[in-house]
Amino acid sequence: MGASKRDLPTGCARRSPERSPGDGGSNPPTSTFKVLFELGYLNVREKTAGNEIAKVILDPDRALLVREAFRLYATGEYSLPELQATMHAKGLTSPYARRPRAPVSVSKLAELLANPFYVGVVQWGGVRYQGQHKVLIPHSLFDRVQQTLRARDVAGSASDATSTT
């Protein structure tokens, strides 16, 4: 009875079938969910009062590089392929790739830049909640990146570029 990826909170790649006691599937995720979180975060287990709790922490190897990717893209001076090359040269690699030290894919970078998980928001069942994880980037930077993503999307469309409305 595992959940499909679309049933998971924003920022989660997968979850085991276990749920928090009394969850019933309608409550937002808590740190007791077993999840693989977004690039820049790690899922660790801690024992507290005899219970094992899953906790999301910043990845010491990738968190600062993810933050740098947001900063660079917000300047508007990088396309996604240029950002991929730059961040790979700085050492940002994909932990999920089959090849060791492979770059983060362009599509994953696009998902990363649009993901509100990095400002502390978890989406569950179409509703947004404040997450319990540490925020990686400020809202102001996230908003600038969203503006850049929208501007590049519009600029890339010939019909939008010639529109007078």
C-alpha positions as CSV (number, residue, x, y, z in Angstrom):
1,M,0.0,0.0,0.0
2,G,2.8,2.4,-0.8
3,A,2.0,5.8,-2.1
4,S,2.7,6.9,-5.6
5,K,5.0,9.9,-6.2
6,R,2.1,12.2,-6.9
7,D,0.6,11.4,-3.5
8,L,3.7,12.5,-1.6
9,P,4.3,15.9,-0.1
10,T,6.3,18.4,-2.3
11,G,9.9,17.7,-1.8
12,C,9.6,13.9,-1.2
13,A,10.8,11.4,-3.7
14,R,9.3,8.3,-2.1
15,R,7.9,7.0,1.1
16,S,7.7,3.5,2.7
17,P,4.2,2.2,3.5
18,E,4.4,3.0,7.2
19,R,2.5,6.0,8.4
20,S,2.4,8.1,11.5
21,P,0.0,6.7,14.1
22,G,-3.5,8.0,13.6
23,D,-2.6,9.7,10.3
24,G,-5.3,8.1,8.2
25,G,-3.8,9.8,5.1
26,S,-5.3,13.2,5.6
27,N,-2.8,14.9,7.9
28,P,0.4,16.7,6.7
29,P,3.6,14.7,6.9
30,T,5.6,14.8,10.1
31,S,9.2,13.9,10.8
32,T,8.1,10.3,11.5
33,F,7.5,9.7,7.7
34,K,10.2,7.8,6.0
35,V,11.0,9.9,3.0
36,L,13.9,10.8,0.7
37,F,13.9,14.6,0.6
38,E,15.1,17.0,-2.1
39,L,18.7,17.7,-3.1
40,G,20.4,19.6,-0.4
41,Y,18.7,17.7,2.4
42,L,19.3,14.3,4.1
43,N,16.9,12.0,5.9
44,V,18.5,10.8,9.2
45,R,17.2,8.7,12.0
46,E,17.5,9.6,15.7
47,K,16.6,7.7,18.8
48,T,14.5,9.7,21.2
49,A,13.1,8.1,24.3
50,G,13.4,4.7,22.7
51,N,11.6,5.7,19.5
52,E,13.4,6.0,16.2
53,I,12.4,9.3,14.5
54,A,13.2,10.3,10.9
55,K,14.5,13.8,10.7
56,V,15.4,16.0,7.7
57,I,18.7,17.9,8.0
58,L,20.7,20.0,5.6
59,D,23.2,17.9,3.5
60,P,26.6,19.3,4.4
61,D,28.0,18.3,0.9
62,R,25.2,19.9,-1.2
63,A,23.1,22.4,0.7
64,L,25.4,25.4,0.1
65,L,25.7,24.4,-3.6
66,V,21.9,24.3,-3.9
67,R,21.7,27.7,-2.3
68,E,24.4,29.0,-4.8
69,A,22.3,27.5,-7.7
70,F,19.3,29.6,-6.6
71,R,21.5,32.7,-6.2
72,L,23.1,32.3,-9.7
73,Y,19.8,31.6,-11.5
74,A,18.1,34.6,-9.8
75,T,20.7,36.9,-11.6
76,G,19.0,36.1,-14.9
77,E,22.5,35.5,-16.4
78,Y,22.2,31.7,-16.6
79,S,20.1,29.4,-18.7
80,L,19.4,26.0,-17.1
81,P,22.0,24.2,-19.2
82,E,24.6,26.9,-18.2
83,L,23.6,26.6,-14.6
84,Q,24.0,22.9,-14.8
85,A,27.5,23.2,-16.2
86,T,28.5,25.9,-13.6
87,M,27.1,24.0,-10.6
88,H,28.7,20.7,-11.8
89,A,32.1,22.5,-12.1
90,K,31.5,23.8,-8.5
91,G,30.9,20.2,-7.3
92,L,27.1,19.8,-7.3
93,T,26.4,16.2,-8.2
94,S,23.3,14.0,-8.3
95,P,23.1,11.5,-5.4
96,Y,20.6,9.5,-7.4
97,A,22.5,9.1,-10.7
98,R,23.8,5.7,-11.7
99,R,27.1,7.3,-12.7
100,P,29.3,8.5,-9.8
101,R,29.7,12.3,-9.7
102,A,27.2,12.8,-12.4
103,P,25.8,16.3,-12.8
104,V,22.3,17.1,-11.6
105,S,20.1,16.9,-14.7
106,V,18.7,20.1,-16.3
107,S,15.1,18.8,-15.6
108,K,16.0,18.2,-11.9
109,L,17.5,21.7,-11.7
110,A,14.2,23.1,-13.1
111,E,12.2,21.2,-10.5
112,L,14.6,22.2,-7.8
113,L,14.3,25.9,-8.6
114,A,10.5,25.8,-8.6
115,N,10.1,23.7,-5.5
116,P,8.8,25.6,-2.4
117,F,10.3,23.0,-0.1
118,Y,13.5,25.0,-0.1
119,V,11.7,27.9,1.7
120,G,10.2,25.6,4.2
121,V,6.8,24.7,2.6
122,V,5.5,21.2,2.3
123,Q,2.5,20.4,0.1
124,W,0.2,17.6,1.1
125,G,-3.1,16.8,-0.6
126,G,-3.1,20.1,-2.4
127,V,-2.7,22.1,0.8
128,R,0.5,23.9,1.8
129,Y,1.9,23.6,5.3
130,Q,4.9,25.0,7.0
131,G,7.5,22.2,7.2
132,Q,9.6,21.2,10.1
133,H,12.8,21.2,8.2
134,K,15.4,24.0,8.1
135,V,14.8,26.6,5.4
136,L,17.6,26.6,2.8
137,I,16.8,29.9,1.0
138,P,14.9,33.1,1.9
139,H,11.5,33.8,0.3
140,S,12.9,36.9,-1.4
141,L,15.5,34.7,-3.3
142,F,12.8,32.1,-4.1
143,D,10.5,34.8,-5.5
144,R,13.3,36.3,-7.7
145,V,14.0,32.8,-9.1
146,Q,10.3,32.3,-9.8
147,Q,10.2,35.6,-11.7
148,T,13.3,34.5,-13.7
149,L,11.7,31.2,-14.5
150,R,8.6,32.9,-15.7
151,A,10.5,35.5,-17.8
152,R,12.6,32.8,-19.5
153,D,9.5,30.7,-20.2
154,V,7.7,33.7,-21.8
155,A,10.9,34.8,-23.6
156,G,11.3,31.3,-25.1
157,S,7.9,31.4,-26.8
158,A,7.7,33.0,-30.2
159,S,4.0,33.7,-30.0
160,D,4.5,35.5,-26.6
161,A,7.5,37.5,-27.9
162,T,5.4,39.0,-30.7
163,S,2.2,39.5,-28.7
164,T,1.1,43.1,-28.1
165,T,-1.2,42.3,-25.2
